[in-house]
Amino acid sequence: MKVQVRYFASLREALGPGEAVDLPEGATVATLRDALLARGGRHAEALARGRAVRCAVNQVMGDETAALSDGAEVAFFPPVTGG
């Protein structure tokens, strides 16, 4: 299956606006993040497990256990603070 990944804020600066990623059926956000980390380089640095990264699937906030389906849109972004 193919999902569309979008990056926001500092992740967008590091990785660009987004990309399409092929994943196996039954994949979760964790599967996607692991696939991106495996690319190494900027992906591994920006999405490292020790970094706080939030996600949304089809514009609904979620976590890494969220199941993905073909054509899903996954957004990754840093935590947002307000003042």
BELVENSUL-V292991 format. One line per field, one symbol per residue. phi: phi as a letter, one per 30 degrees, with the letter a starting at -180 (. if undefined). Layout:
phi=???
This chain:
phi=.bbccbcbhdddddcjdlacbdbdeidcdddddddddddihdddddceedcdbcbbchibeabddddcbeidccccadeccbb
